């Protein structure tokens, strides 16, 4: 606080010395600019304000720059004082504020120097969630994901409350920090025995985990798990307007089979759906 007050007084005193006008006060800037002293006033105030800003913000760099300018001013005032002294004006030379600006420069110099911020370690890449078979205790989390996704997006078709959890149809969950953030499952395509190797599939991801390819990770794992259980083909229906989902399935090797016109009823309206499928086993004829 003391150094701040001293700095302000030094700045005001310099203004008074620069502008020895009997009829104009140093703070009357309109009159000072009119008389051509505006630039000098700014040169005096600049290091003062910079140093004060450094004190207020706790910024040693700004304080140091202000100190350098004040040191430069002290040199200039010393030169002016010598000139005045050689002209025989001892009192005027003594009143030149070179000593005040020098003390201000010393006070404004940070004692610890500019602070060096601790290096920020490079952030580790976000680890993908763990995909594992669903356990009985995951039923509530899976049901919550399904109901939330269906409520948010009309492009999803509601599942039966008791989705198949049997040895024939795998159910997988994506777990992160002990919390289920996604699920994928298959269900019977048809009750007829000739379609026993074909299954519908469903993938759901929590809102906060979207955009991180969790759905792709789940679907890739689901295809492997389904093939291991004797399912040779996966299929699903997607609303014709859901281009994002269709493009994602195509990247994973799914093909568009065709369009069912006016097929799915949502909110009282029949919508076209695109059928996509992928044969998992190359050995199937």
C-alpha positions in Angstrom: 0.0 0.0 0.0 2.8 2.4 0.9 4.6 1.9 -2.4 1.3 2.4 -4.3 0.7 5.8 -2.6 4.4 6.8 -3.2 4.1 5.9 -6.9 0.9 8.0 -7.3 2.6 11.0 -5.6 5.6 10.6 -7.8 3.4 10.7 -10.9 1.6 13.8 -9.7 4.8 15.5 -8.9 6.3 14.7 -12.3 3.2 16.2 -13.9 3.7 19.3 -11.9 7.3 19.6 -12.9 6.6 18.9 -16.6 3.8 21.5 -16.7 4.9 24.5 -14.6 1.8 26.5 -15.6 0.5 28.9 -13.1 -3.0 29.0 -14.6 -3.4 25.3 -15.3 -3.7 22.5 -12.8 -2.0 19.2 -13.7 -5.3 17.3 -13.7 -7.0 19.8 -16.1 -6.3 17.5 -19.1 -8.4 19.5 -21.6 -6.3 22.6 -21.0 -3.1 20.7 -20.9 -3.8 19.0 -24.2 -4.7 22.4 -25.7 -1.3 23.7 -24.6 0.6 20.7 -26.0 1.4 19.0 -22.8 -0.9 16.0 -23.3 1.8 13.7 -24.7 4.2 14.5 -21.9 1.4 13.7 -19.4 0.7 10.3 -21.0 4.4 9.5 -21.0 4.5 10.2 -17.2 1.3 8.3 -16.5 2.0 5.3 -18.6 4.6 3.6 -16.4 2.7 4.6 -13.3 -0.5 3.0 -14.4 1.3 0.0 -15.7 3.0 -0.6 -12.4 -0.2 0.0 -10.5 -2.0 -2.5 -12.7 0.7 -5.0 -12.0 0.2 -4.5 -8.3 -3.6 -4.8 -8.5 -3.4 -8.0 -10.6 -0.4 -9.5 -8.9 1.4 -9.5 -12.2 5.2 -9.2 -11.8 5.7 -8.8 -15.5 3.7 -5.6 -15.7 5.4 -4.3 -12.5 8.8 -5.0 -14.0 7.9 -3.2 -17.3 6.6 -0.2 -15.3 9.8 -0.2 -13.2 11.9 -0.1 -16.4 10.0 2.9 -17.7 10.4 4.7 -14.3 14.1 4.0 -14.4 14.3 5.5 -17.9 12.4 8.6 -16.5 14.9 8.9 -13.6 17.7 9.0 -16.1 16.0 11.7 -18.2 15.2 13.8 -15.1 18.9 13.4 -14.0 20.0 14.8 -17.4 17.6 17.7 -17.1 18.8 18.3 -13.6 22.4 18.5 -14.7 21.5 21.0 -17.4 19.7 23.1 -15.0 22.5 22.8 -12.5 25.0 24.1 -15.0 22.8 27.0 -15.6 23.2 28.0 -12.0 19.8 27.0 -10.8 20.7 24.8 -7.9 17.3 24.7 -6.2 15.5 23.9 -9.5 18.0 21.1 -10.2 17.5 19.7 -6.7 13.7 19.6 -7.3 14.0 17.5 -10.4 12.3 14.2 -9.5 15.0 11.9 -10.7 15.4 10.5 -7.2 11.7 10.0 -6.8 11.4 8.0 -10.1 14.5 6.0 -9.1 13.0 5.0 -5.8 9.7 4.2 -7.6 11.6 2.0 -10.0 13.2 0.1 -7.2 9.9 -0.3 -5.3 8.1 -1.6 -8.4 10.8 -4.2 -9.3 9.4 -7.6 -8.2 11.6 -9.1 -5.6 10.9 -12.6 -6.8 11.0 -11.9 -10.5 8.3 -13.0 -12.9 6.4 -16.0 -11.7 7.0 -19.1 -13.7 3.9 -21.2 -14.0 4.3 -24.8 -13.4 4.4 -26.8 -16.6 1.2 -28.4 -17.4 1.7 -32.1 -18.1 0.2 -33.2 -21.4 -3.3 -34.6 -20.8 -3.5 -38.3 -21.2 -5.8 -39.4 -23.9 -9.2 -40.3 -22.7 -9.4 -44.1 -22.1 -12.2 -45.9 -23.8 -14.8 -47.4 -21.5 -14.7 -51.1 -20.6 -17.1 -53.2 -22.6 -18.3 -56.3 -20.8 -21.3 -58.7 -20.7 -24.2 -57.3 -18.7 -24.8 -58.8 -15.3 -28.2 -59.1 -13.6 -27.4 -56.1 -11.5 -27.1 -54.0 -14.7 -30.8 -54.5 -15.6 -31.9 -51.2 -14.0 -29.1 -49.2 -15.7 -29.8 -50.8 -19.1 -33.6 -50.1 -18.8 -32.9 -46.5 -17.8 -30.6 -46.0 -20.8 -33.3 -47.4 -23.1 -36.2 -45.4 -21.8 -34.2 -42.2 -21.7 -33.0 -42.6 -25.2 -36.4 -43.5 -26.6 -37.9 -40.5 -24.8 -35.3 -38.1 -26.2 -35.1 -39.3 -29.7 -38.2 -40.3 -31.7 -35.9 -42.0 -34.2 -35.6 -44.9 -31.7 -38.2 -47.6 -31.4 -39.2 -48.6 -27.9 -38.3 -52.1 -26.8 -40.4 -54.5 -24.8 -39.8 -54.1 -21.1 -38.3 -57.5 -20.7 -35.7 -57.5 -23.5 -34.2 -60.9 -24.0 -31.4 -61.7 -21.6 -30.6 -65.3 -22.5 -27.6 -67.3 -23.6 -28.6 -67.0 -27.2 -28.7 -63.2 -27.4 -25.8 -61.2 -25.9 -26.3 -58.0 -23.8 -23.2 -55.8 -23.4 -22.6 -52.7 -21.3 -20.0 -50.0 -21.5 -18.7 -49.1 -18.1 -16.7 -46.1 -17.0 -15.6 -45.3 -13.5 -18.0 -47.9 -12.2 -21.0 -46.5 -14.1 -22.9 -47.9 -17.1 -22.8 -45.3 -19.9 -24.0 -47.5 -22.8 -25.5 -50.8 -23.7 -26.0 -53.0 -26.7 -28.1 -56.1 -27.2 -29.7 -58.4 -29.7 -33.2 -59.9 -29.8 -34.8 -62.5 -32.0 -35.6 -61.4 -35.5 -38.4 -64.0 -35.7 -39.8 -66.8 -33.7 -39.6 -69.1 -36.7 -36.8 -71.6 -36.5 -35.5 -70.9 -40.0 -34.5 -67.4 -38.8 -32.8 -68.6 -35.7 -29.4 -67.3 -36.8 -30.6 -63.8 -37.5 -31.0 -61.1 -34.8 -32.1 -57.6 -34.4 -29.8 -55.3 -32.4 -30.1 -52.2 -30.4 -27.4 -49.7 -29.1 -28.0 -47.0 -26.5 -25.5 -44.5 -25.1 -25.9 -42.0 -22.2 -26.3 -38.4 -23.3 -23.0 -37.3 -21.6 -21.0 -40.0 -23.4 -22.2 -39.3 -26.9 -19.7 -38.2 -29.5 -16.9 -40.4 -28.1 -17.6 -43.4 -30.4 -19.0 -45.4 -27.5 -21.7 -46.7 -29.8 -19.2 -47.9 -32.3 -17.2 -49.7 -29.6 -20.3 -51.4 -28.3 -21.5 -52.4 -31.8 -18.1 -53.9 -32.7 -18.1 -55.9 -29.5 -21.7 -56.9 -30.0 -20.9 -58.3 -33.5 -18.1 -60.5 -32.1 -20.3 -61.7 -29.2 -23.2 -62.5 -31.5 -21.1 -64.4 -33.9 -19.6 -66.4 -31.0 -23.2 -67.4 -30.0 -24.1 -68.7 -33.4 -25.8 -65.6 -34.8 -24.7 -65.1 -38.4 -26.4 -61.9 -39.3 -27.5 -58.7 -37.5 -30.2 -56.4 -38.8 -32.1 -53.3 -37.7 -34.4 -50.6 -38.9 -33.5 -46.9 -39.0 -35.8 -44.0 -39.7 -35.1 -42.8 -43.3 -34.3 -39.3 -42.0 -31.6 -40.5 -39.6 -28.7 -40.1 -41.9 -26.1 -40.0 -39.1 -27.0 -43.5 -37.9 -27.1 -44.8 -41.5 -23.6 -43.5 -42.2 -22.3 -44.9 -39.0 -23.6 -48.4 -39.9 -22.2 -48.2 -43.4 -18.7 -47.5 -42.0 -19.0 -50.7 -39.9 -19.8 -52.8 -43.0 -23.6 -52.8 -42.9 -25.5 -52.6 -46.1 -28.9 -51.0 -46.9 -31.3 -53.7 -47.9 -34.2 -51.5 -48.7 -37.0 -49.2 -47.4 -40.2 -50.2 -45.7 -42.7 -47.4 -46.7 -45.0 -46.1 -44.0 -43.6 -48.8 -41.7 -43.1 -47.4 -38.2 -45.8 -45.5 -36.3 -44.5 -42.7 -34.1 -46.6 -40.1 -32.6 -49.6 -41.1 -34.7 -47.6 -40.9 -38.0 -46.3 -43.7 -40.2 -42.6 -43.3 -41.1 -40.4 -44.9 -43.7 -37.6 -47.0 -42.3 -34.4 -48.2 -43.9 -33.4 -51.8 -43.3 -29.6 -52.4 -42.7 -27.9 -55.7 -42.2 -24.5 -57.3 -41.9 -23.5 -61.0 -42.4 -21.1 -61.8 -39.6 -19.9 -65.2 -40.7 -18.3 -65.6 -44.1 -18.9 -69.3 -44.0 -22.7 -69.0 -44.1 -24.0 -69.9 -47.6 
